Amino acid sequence: MNTSVSAGQLFNTSVGETWKTIADIESYPDRTSSYTEINLINNHLSGLGARWRLTRTVWGRVHTQTMEVVEWEPTTSMTLRGAEAGTEYETRYLFVPVDDGTEVKATFTVTPTNIYGRAVVRLMGKKLMASSREALADILAELSASSGSSEA
């Protein structure tokens, strides 16, 4: 079972401006349809080690998850990590300058961490990964639109 999915989006802004858009996690509830609330756990929401509780709607249900920035290379890459239901999940954003702006490539990976997580991935893996890929593409498109960019 493939437990990684990817999506890409062209932002018609410089890599620096695109980075600011993606890294401004606190504004996601205002700029995306699935994120409804961000609550700080530590005293910062950007940079390595930043932690927050993210509330969003998934499959019509409200979920709250704790997220953490585990990689932070401004204008190059950023990785977010969380855990739920016996799985660890990670979203990695890569920023690639192109003639028309910046291509953002995002990869979402799910890794089972116990027997429950393995069962979830085995039973719901295809649906989980298909909906994750769709959600990732939607979030990138919404963030791109909110930055004045157009879809790739």
Residue pairs with C-beta under 8 A, 6 or more apart in sequence:
1 121
1 122
1 125
1 126
1 129
2 129
3 109
3 110
3 111
3 112
3 121
3 125
3 129
4 107
4 108
4 109
4 110
4 129
5 107
5 108
5 129
5 130
5 132
5 133
5 136
6 105
6 106
6 107
6 108
6 133
6 136
7 105
7 106
7 133
7 136
7 137
7 140
8 103
8 104
8 105
8 106
8 140
8 152
9 103
9 104
9 106
9 137
9 140
9 141
9 143
9 144
9 149
9 151
9 152
10 98
10 100
10 101
10 102
10 103
10 104
10 144
10 149
10 150
10 151
10 152
11 17
11 18
11 21
11 101
11 102
11 103
11 104
11 143
11 144
11 147
11 149
12 100
12 101
12 144
12 148
12 149
12 150
13 21
13 101
13 102
13 147
13 148
13 149
14 97
14 101
14 102
15 75
15 95
15 96
15 97
15 102
16 75
17 102
17 147
18 95
18 101
18 102
18 104
18 147
18 149
19 74
19 75
19 95
21 143
21 144
21 146
21 147
22 78
22 93
22 95
22 104
22 143
23 46
23 74
23 78
24 46
25 38
25 45
25 46
25 50
25 52
26 38
26 45
28 35
28 38
28 54
28 139
28 143
29 35
29 36
29 37
29 38
31 142
31 143
31 146
32 138
32 139
32 142
32 143
33 138
33 142
34 56
34 57
34 58
34 135
34 138
34 139
35 54
35 55
35 56
35 139
36 55
36 56
36 57
36 62
37 53
37 54
37 55
37 64
38 45
38 52
38 53
38 54
38 55
39 52
39 53
39 55
40 51
40 52
41 51
41 52
41 53
41 66
42 49
42 50
42 51
44 50
45 52
46 69
46 72
47 69
47 72
48 69
48 70
48 71
48 72
49 68
49 69
50 68
50 69
51 66
51 67
51 68
51 69
52 66
52 67
53 64
53 65
53 66
53 67
54 64
54 65
54 66
54 67
54 82
55 62
55 63
55 64
56 62
56 63
56 65
57 63
58 131
58 135
59 131
63 84
65 82
65 83
65 84
66 82
66 83
67 80
67 81
67 82
68 80
68 81
68 82
69 78
69 79
69 80
70 79
70 80
70 81
70 90
71 77
71 78
71 79
71 92
72 78
75 95
76 94
76 95
77 92
77 93
77 94
77 95
78 92
78 93
79 90
79 91
79 92
79 93
80 90
80 91
80 92
81 88
81 89
81 90
82 88
82 89
82 90
83 89
83 113
85 116
85 117
85 120
86 112
86 113
86 114
86 115
86 116
86 117
86 118
86 119
86 120
87 110
87 111
87 112
87 113
87 117
87 120
87 121
88 110
88 111
88 113
89 108
89 109
89 110
89 111
90 108
90 109
90 111
91 106
91 107
91 108
91 109
91 136
92 106
92 107
92 109
93 104
93 105
93 106
94 104
94 105
94 106
94 107
95 102
95 103
95 104
96 102
96 103
96 104
96 105
101 149
103 152
104 140
104 144
106 136
106 140
108 132
108 133
108 136
110 121
110 128
110 129
110 132
111 117
112 118
112 120
112 121
120 128
121 128
141 151
144 150
144 151
145 151
